[in-house]
Amino acid sequence: MQKLIIEARINEYMMREDGNENVPYSPDEITADAVAVREAGASIVHFHARKPDGAPEHDHEVYAQTVRQIRRASDILVHPTLGFVTLDASAETRIEHILRMAKDPEGAPHFAPMDTGSVNVDRFDPVAKRFTSNNLIYKNSTGTLHHFAREFRAAGLKPSLVCWNIGFTRFAQTLLDAGLVDKPAYLLFIMTDNEYIGGHPATPEGLRAHLDFLPKSGVEWSAAGFGGNLFRIAGSIIGAGGHISIGIGDYAYKELGYPTNAAVVREIVSIARQLGREIASPAETKQILGMK
Ligand code: ZN
């Protein structure tokens, strides 16, 4: 079995007041967390640029500054987001900041995400039994995804193929079949719980459904728990040969006393060791994923 790739999902759009005070916002805080999760055992850091009050930051320069800082401070592989729930931005606009950074010799990221389908991402309040919004769509047309795949390949970026449900996983297969992404493809199952209902739940059944439709070859896969506790199935993921994507950006982990990102990563390392699986360094991660 391959060594375990741990990707730290350090902030997403998690607000500190919604739970975990350790969520990093500023480029300095994000860099400090990148260093800490690397020391804990992660080989990839995924981040969203944030304004000082935690709001989404779309400024190219903030992204560029953050990636440069991380790369100066650590050998961890860098995976910035495309940015936001895209209601109407064009395919070109959505990846402009990533392509600009890819040309920066001191600040090129290693990965770029593409969600291989569209999904409603409104939150459902399970207590009030109502949605807190009703128009948030993460929209990715086939043409947009083909554009992303071509541009990322030309820019030397490894796509993270983000799969919310089986339809996304099947679409990832079509990218492989069409030769639009290089093997092995890196798939990320976004498993969702509590107020997020767009993905499979982080249960053995939810995981198995994805795995039943996983392309038979040419794939490395990882799983994240958006809005829920991934530790419930972390052992199953690691035992099945998957990789782990985890962080307090996805879930505050109140039941663990609001840990830091590094603490969550250390816990995964400990589970992997108990199961006899070694941890991949950034260099080994590049090798496993066929990156230059
Ligand atoms: Zn993200």
Residues whose N, C-alpha, C, O or C-beta is under 5 A from the ligand:
A	BS01	ZN	E12 T81
